Amino acid sequence: MNSSGRATLFFVSGLGLGLGLGLLFAPKSGEETRKWARDVAEEGEKRLRRYGRRSIDQLYEVVDSGEKKVASAFKTGRDVLDSVAEKLG
């Protein structure tokens, strides 16, 4: 598992543990506690979505960079082959 996957796992685990402990030791009424739990869950969802969007954007950047490097390598290879062909022909 890579570090971003591990971080996501720890975040979700921590969110669940915190929510459970909060419900267990809540000094508020049931309705207030449910609202708090819903707010915490919604905020966690928003964070995960932002994290996912950032990860996708980074992945696109890596793929674009890789495509440029591969295209450059092919062009260099073609230039070398053309040069050798000229010398031989």
PADOZA-68076 format. One record per atom (N, C-alpha, C): x, y, z; residue in one letter. Coordinates in steps of 0.02 Angstrom, whole numbers, padded with zeros to 5 digits, always signed. Layout:
residues N
XYZa
...
//
This chain:
residues 89
+00043-00059+00000m
+00000+00000+00000m
+00045+00062+00000m
+00030+00110-00044n
+00072+00170-00047n
+00054+00218+00010n
+00093+00271+00016s
+00085+00316+00074s
+00018+00353+00071s
-00006+00370+00012s
-00071+00406+00009s
-00128+00359+00028s
-00124+00296+00008g
-00175+00247+00028g
-00174+00235+00103g
-00114+00232+00130r
-00106+00222+00202r
-00134+00282+00240r
-00120+00342+00215a
-00145+00403+00247a
-00221+00405+00246a
-00251+00385+00190t
-00323+00383+00185t
-00352+00333+00234t
-00321+00275+00238l
-00344+00223+00285l
-00341+00248+00357l
-00285+00280+00375f
-00279+00307+00443f
-00330+00362+00456f
-00342+00404+00406f
-00391+00458+00415f
-00460+00429+00428f
-00482+00382+00386v
-00548+00353+00393v
-00553+00314+00459v
-00500+00279+00478s
-00500+00242+00541s
-00506+00291+00600s
-00467+00344+00597g
-00469+00394+00651g
-00537+00428+00655g
-00566+00441+00597l
-00633+00472+00596l
-00683+00426+00629l
-00682+00362+00612g
-00729+00314+00642g
-00718+00306+00717g
-00655+00302+00737l
-00639+00294+00808l
-00661+00356+00847l
-00647+00415+00820g
-00667+00477+00853g
-00742+00483+00858g
-00777+00464+00805l
-00849+00467+00805l
-00877+00419+00858l
-00850+00359+00861g
-00874+00310+00911g
-00862+00334+00982g
-00802+00359+00995l
-00787+00384+01063l
-00830+00445+01079l
-00841+00487+01029g
-00883+00546+01040g
-00954+00527+01059g
-00980+00477+01025l
-01048+00454+01042l
-01051+00422+01111l
-00998+00386+01127l
-00996+00351+01191l
-00993+00399+01251l
-00953+00451+01243f
-00942+00497+01299f
-00975+00565+01289f
-01025+00568+01248a
-01057+00631+01230a
-01094+00662+01290a
-01078+00725+01306p
-01114+00759+01360p
-01177+00793+01335p
-01192+00784+01271k
-01250+00817+01242k
-01308+00768+01235k
-01366+00795+01217s
-01425+00753+01207s
-01416+00711+01144s
-01458+00663+01135g
-01454+00619+01076g
-01461+00657+01011g
-01508+00704+01009e
-01518+00743+00948e
-01457+00786+00932e
-01430+00818+00982e
-01370+00859+00972e
-01311+00816+00951e
-01304+00758+00981t
-01249+00713+00965t
-01256+00687+00893t
-01317+00670+00872r
-01327+00648+00803r
-01310+00703+00753r
-01330+00765+00769k
-01314+00821+00724k
-01238+00830+00720k
-01205+00826+00778w
-01132+00832+00779w
-01099+00777+00738w
-01124+00715+00747a
-01096+00658+00710a
-01106+00667+00635a
-01165+00691+00616r
-01180+00703+00545r
-01133+00757+00517r
-01123+00810+00555d
-01079+00864+00533d
-01007+00839+00524d
-00984+00800+00572v
-00916+00772+00568v
-00909+00726+00508v
-00959+00685+00496a
-00957+00639+00439a
-00958+00678+00373a
-00998+00730+00369e
-01001+00770+00308e
-00935+00805+00295e
-00904+00831+00348e
-00839+00863+00340e
-00786+00813+00318e
-00788+00753+00346g
-00742+00700+00326g
-00752+00682+00252g
-00814+00679+00231e
-00829+00664+00161e
-00801+00719+00115e
-00810+00782+00135k
-00784+00838+00096k
-00708+00834+00090k
-00675+00818+00146r
-00601+00811+00145r
-00580+00755+00098r
-00614+00699+00102l
-00596+00643+00059l
-00607+00660-00015l
-00660+00696-00030r
-00672+00716-00099r
-00617+00764-00124r
-00598+00812-00081r
-00544+00858-00100r
-00480+00820-00111r
-00465+00774-00066y
-00405+00733-00071y
-00406+00692-00136y
-00464+00664-00151g
-00471+00624-00212g
-00461+00667-00275g
-00491+00727-00275r
-00482+00771-00333r
-00409+00790-00341r
-00375+00807-00286r
-00304+00824-00290r
-00263+00765-00316r
-00279+00705-00292s
-00243+00646-00315s
-00253+00634-00389s
-00313+00643-00413i
-00327+00634-00485i
-00290+00686-00525i
-00290+00749-00502d
-00253+00801-00537d
-00179+00785-00541d
-00151+00760-00486q
-00080+00742-00485q
-00067+00684-00532q
-00112+00637-00535l
-00104+00580-00580l
-00105+00603-00653l
-00150+00649-00670y
-00150+00676-00738y
-00084+00710-00754y
-00056+00747-00707e
+00009+00780-00718e
+00064+00729-00731e
+00065+00676-00692v
+00115+00624-00700v
+00108+00590-00769v
+00046+00575-00788v
+00035+00543-00853v
+00056+00590-00910v
+00037+00654-00905d
+00058+00702-00956d
+00134+00706-00962d
+00167+00709-00905s
+00240+00713-00904s
+00269+00650-00935s
+00242+00592-00919g
+00265+00529-00947g
+00256+00526-01022g
+00199+00551-01046e
+00186+00552-01118e
+00237+00595-01154e
+00253+00653-01125k
+00302+00698-01155k
+00371+00665-01158k
+00389+00630-01105k
+00455+00597-01103k
+00458+00541-01155k
+00405+00502-01161v
+00404+00448-01209v
+00406+00476-01280v
+00368+00528-01294a
+00369+00559-01360a
+00438+00586-01377a
+00470+00615-01327s
+00538+00641-01338s
+00587+00585-01352s
+00580+00530-01315a
+00625+00473-01326a
+00615+00444-01397a
+00552+00438-01419f
+00539+00413-01487f
+00569+00460-01539f
+00561+00525-01529k
+00588+00573-01577k
+00664+00568-01580k
+00696+00563-01522t
+00769+00555-01520t
+00790+00492-01556t
+00754+00437-01544g
+00769+00374-01577g
+00761+00379-01652g
+00708+00412-01674r
+00697+00421-01746r
+00752+00464-01777r
+00772+00517-01741d
+00825+00561-01766d
+00891+00522-01774d
+00906+00479-01725v
+00966+00439-01728v
+00962+00390-01787v
+00905+00357-01795l
+00897+00311-01852l
+00904+00347-01919l
+00874+00405-01924d
+00880+00445-01985d
+00953+00463-02000d
+00987+00482-01947s
+01058+00500-01955s
+01100+00441-01978s
+01088+00383-01948v
+01125+00322-01968v
+01107+00303-02039v
+01043+00309-02056a
+01021+00291-02124a
+01054+00336-02176a
+01061+00401-02161e
+01094+00447-02206e
+01168+00428-02217e
+01202+00410-02163k
+01272+00391-02168k
+01281+00326-02206k
+01233+00281-02200l
+01238+00217-02235l
+01215+00221-02308l
+01172+00267-02321g
+01140+00267-02386g
+01165+00319-02431g
//
